[in-house]
Amino acid sequence: MSETEQFVIDYLEGRVDSETFIERLKTDPSIEDWLQSIVPEGKLGHFETIYHDDGTWSQRTGPYDVRHMIDTVLERGSNLAKHLNLFSAISGLWKEAFPDRKINFDTSISDKFNFFLRACPDYLYSQTIEESGIFEKLLEELPKEWSKPKRIKEFKRRLKEMFFVEGQKYPRWAQESEWPLSPTGKPTKFLGQKSFCGGEVVKYRFLDMDTGKEIEVVQAY
């Protein structure tokens, strides 16, 4: 077994974390080359979306390309979503290439993603907050011996307290949540929102609790 193959296995079984894997993936072409070498013959990949004049759309397909897969997965979404999508793509490729080889696939990324999905209110789950590490730090503070429902309930309580959410006073976002952090990376307090342009544009106001300065976020439908 090559060192590259072992490295991929260590990633799939959780001995190598996603950050380390992605960093090496960017600098070590042997990993991409090895992954491409195990692509089953005839496997197709999906490429750009084609929009037709009649309003329908389709996707161009072609031979599966690992580089295109990596670029597509890592170009959008939060860090956790990128990590989950990359792991899913590579573990799926492994299963197709080696259906009879048994390895213990790591579930920590999907477990964490699903926990946040259930525990974090939509109005608070912004990419800025997720990438700040606030969610992960809060999760680590919860006793692991607690049941999942208890951890979810306590996570929600502490998160709302951290972001000064009282009752039903939280933003109703026109698009995805963009709850901001202060310039120093601390939680801000939601003050209110106001619609303009016939309700098509919404301005959201937040307070930097350290400086007393307001932060504005504008979204449009």
Secondary structure per residue as TSV (DSSP state, phi and psi in degrees):
chain	resnum	aa	ss	phi	psi
A	1	M	-	360.0	132.3
A	2	S	-	-74.8	161.6
A	3	E	H	-64.4	-35.2
A	4	T	H	-65.4	-45.6
A	5	E	H	-61.4	-41.8
A	6	Q	H	-63.5	-37.3
A	7	F	H	-63.6	-41.6
A	8	V	H	-64.9	-42.5
A	9	I	H	-62.0	-43.1
A	10	D	H	-60.3	-36.0
A	11	Y	H	-67.2	-47.1
A	12	L	H	-66.9	-27.4
A	13	E	T	-96.7	2.4
A	14	G	T	91.7	5.8
A	15	R	S	-83.5	-18.7
A	16	V	S	-117.2	124.2
A	17	D	-	-77.8	166.8
A	18	S	H	-62.1	-42.3
A	19	E	H	-60.1	-45.4
A	20	T	H	-64.3	-42.4
A	21	F	H	-62.9	-45.8
A	22	I	H	-65.5	-41.6
A	23	E	H	-61.3	-42.7
A	24	R	H	-71.1	-34.2
A	25	L	H	-59.3	-34.3
A	26	K	H	-74.3	-25.4
A	27	T	H	-112.6	-15.1
A	28	D	-	-117.2	98.9
A	29	P	H	-65.1	-16.0
A	30	S	H	-65.7	-27.5
A	31	I	H	-68.8	-49.1
A	32	E	H	-61.4	-42.2
A	33	D	H	-61.8	-41.7
A	34	W	H	-66.3	-43.4
A	35	L	H	-61.3	-39.8
A	36	Q	H	-66.2	-32.8
A	37	S	H	-70.0	-20.2
A	38	I	T	-98.8	0.6
A	39	V	S	-61.7	123.7
A	40	P	-	-59.4	143.9
A	41	E	T	-60.0	131.9
A	42	G	T	88.3	-4.5
A	43	K	-	-66.4	133.3
A	44	L	E	-102.8	150.1
A	45	G	E	-116.0	156.4
A	46	H	E	-105.1	131.8
A	47	F	E	-113.6	-138.2
A	48	E	E	-68.2	152.6
A	49	T	E	-84.5	135.0
A	50	I	E	-110.9	123.2
A	51	Y	E	-99.6	130.8
A	52	H	-	-100.2	160.4
A	53	D	T	-61.9	-26.6
A	54	D	T	-85.2	7.6
A	55	G	S	92.5	-7.6
A	56	T	-	-87.3	171.7
A	57	W	E	-144.4	161.8
A	58	S	E	-149.8	166.3
A	59	Q	E	-115.3	135.8
A	60	R	E	-72.0	134.5
A	61	T	E	-114.6	161.1
A	62	G	E	-173.3	-178.7
A	63	P	E	-53.4	135.2
A	64	Y	-	-59.9	127.3
A	65	D	-	-120.9	116.2
A	66	V	H	-62.7	-41.1
A	67	R	H	-60.0	-43.7
A	68	H	H	-63.8	-39.4
A	69	M	H	-61.3	-47.2
A	70	I	H	-61.7	-47.4
A	71	D	H	-61.3	-42.6
A	72	T	H	-64.0	-44.1
A	73	V	H	-66.8	-38.3
A	74	L	H	-91.5	-0.3
A	75	E	S	-90.2	-14.5
A	76	R	S	-144.8	157.4
A	77	G	S	93.3	172.8
A	78	S	-	-73.1	167.1
A	79	N	H	-58.6	-43.4
A	80	L	H	-64.5	-40.8
A	81	A	H	-64.5	-40.7
A	82	K	H	-61.5	-45.6
A	83	H	H	-62.4	-42.8
A	84	L	H	-65.3	-44.5
A	85	N	H	-66.8	-37.9
A	86	L	H	-67.1	-44.8
A	87	F	H	-61.6	-42.4
A	88	S	H	-62.5	-41.8
A	89	A	H	-66.3	-44.6
A	90	I	H	-73.5	-39.2
A	91	S	H	-67.1	-35.7
A	92	G	H	-65.5	-40.5
A	93	L	H	-63.8	-42.0
A	94	W	H	-59.4	-46.3
A	95	K	H	-62.4	-36.3
A	96	E	H	-71.5	-39.4
A	97	A	H	-74.8	-36.0
A	98	F	-	-130.5	68.4
A	99	P	T	-62.8	-21.0
A	100	D	T	-101.2	-2.1
A	101	R	-	-95.3	124.7
A	102	K	-	-100.5	122.5
A	103	I	-	-130.9	159.0
A	104	N	-	-91.7	93.6
A	105	F	-	-64.5	132.9
A	106	D	-	-68.2	138.0
A	107	T	-	-113.8	5.7
A	108	S	H	-63.0	-36.5
A	109	I	H	-68.7	-48.0
A	110	S	H	-66.9	-35.8
A	111	D	H	-62.0	-44.5
A	112	K	H	-67.1	-43.0
A	113	F	H	-60.7	-46.5
A	114	N	H	-67.4	-33.8
A	115	F	H	-63.3	-50.3
A	116	F	H	-62.9	-35.1
A	117	L	H	-61.0	-37.9
A	118	R	H	-86.5	-33.8
A	119	A	H	-91.5	-24.8
A	120	C	S	-100.4	121.7
A	121	P	-	-58.9	144.3
A	122	D	T	-56.2	-37.0
A	123	Y	T	-68.8	-15.7
A	124	L	T	-105.1	-15.9
A	125	Y	-	-81.3	78.6
A	126	S	-	-98.6	155.0
A	127	Q	H	-62.7	-36.6
A	128	T	H	-60.5	-45.5
A	129	I	H	-69.6	-42.6
A	130	E	H	-60.5	-43.2
A	131	E	H	-76.2	-13.2
A	132	S	H	-74.8	-18.6
A	133	G	T	91.0	1.6
A	134	I	H	-61.4	-45.0
A	135	F	H	-61.6	-46.9
A	136	E	H	-65.7	-40.1
A	137	K	H	-63.2	-41.5
A	138	L	H	-65.6	-39.8
A	139	L	H	-62.5	-40.6
A	140	E	H	-65.9	-24.3
A	141	E	H	-76.7	-17.2
A	142	L	S	-83.0	132.7
A	143	P	-	-57.3	128.9
A	144	K	T	-69.0	-20.6
A	145	E	T	-78.7	-10.4
A	146	W	S	-67.6	153.3
A	147	S	-	-68.7	157.8
A	148	K	H	-60.2	-45.9
A	149	P	H	-57.9	-39.1
A	150	K	H	-67.4	-40.3
A	151	R	H	-66.0	-40.2
A	152	I	H	-63.3	-46.2
A	153	K	H	-61.0	-44.0
A	154	E	H	-71.2	-36.1
A	155	F	H	-60.2	-47.1
A	156	K	H	-60.3	-44.6
A	157	R	H	-61.7	-48.5
A	158	R	H	-66.9	-36.5
A	159	L	H	-66.1	-44.6
A	160	K	H	-63.4	-39.3
A	161	E	H	-64.6	-41.8
A	162	M	H	-61.9	-36.5
A	163	F	T	-102.7	17.7
A	164	F	T	59.0	35.4
A	165	V	-	-84.0	124.5
A	166	E	B	-119.3	120.2
A	167	G	T	58.3	-128.5
A	168	Q	T	-98.5	15.6
A	169	K	B	-87.1	91.2
A	170	Y	S	-150.5	161.0
A	171	P	-	-69.5	142.9
A	172	R	-	-103.6	93.7
A	173	W	-	-70.2	141.0
A	174	A	S	-75.2	-32.7
A	175	Q	S	-123.6	-152.4
A	176	E	S	-69.7	157.4
A	177	S	-	-57.7	135.5
A	178	E	-	-129.7	34.9
A	179	W	-	-54.3	120.3
A	180	P	-	-86.4	160.9
A	181	L	B	-103.9	163.8
A	182	S	-	-71.1	167.6
A	183	P	T	-56.2	-23.2
A	184	T	T	-96.3	8.1
A	185	G	S	84.0	19.3
A	186	K	-	-100.0	158.6
A	187	P	B	-60.7	146.2
A	188	T	-	-112.7	164.5
A	189	K	E	-106.9	132.4
A	190	F	E	-74.7	129.3
A	191	L	E	-101.4	-39.3
A	192	G	E	165.5	177.4
A	193	Q	E	-143.3	154.7
A	194	K	E	-145.5	138.0
A	195	S	E	-94.7	147.6
A	196	F	E	-133.6	171.9
A	197	C	G	53.1	49.6
A	198	G	G	67.4	26.0
A	199	G	G	87.8	1.3
A	200	E	T	-80.6	-23.7
A	201	V	E	-122.4	137.0
A	202	V	E	-127.1	131.8
A	203	K	E	-107.9	128.2
A	204	Y	E	-111.0	135.5
A	205	R	E	-115.2	133.2
A	206	F	E	-129.8	156.1
A	207	L	E	-115.3	127.9
A	208	D	-	-77.7	110.6
A	209	M	T	-68.6	-20.8
A	210	D	T	-81.0	-40.4
A	211	T	T	-105.2	-17.5
A	212	G	-	80.7	4.1
A	213	K	-	-85.9	147.9
A	214	E	E	-90.4	147.7
A	215	I	E	-120.9	131.2
A	216	E	E	-109.8	141.4
A	217	V	E	-126.9	131.6
A	218	V	E	-117.7	132.2
A	219	Q	E	-132.1	156.9
A	220	A	E	-130.6	147.4
A	221	Y	-	-77.4	360.0
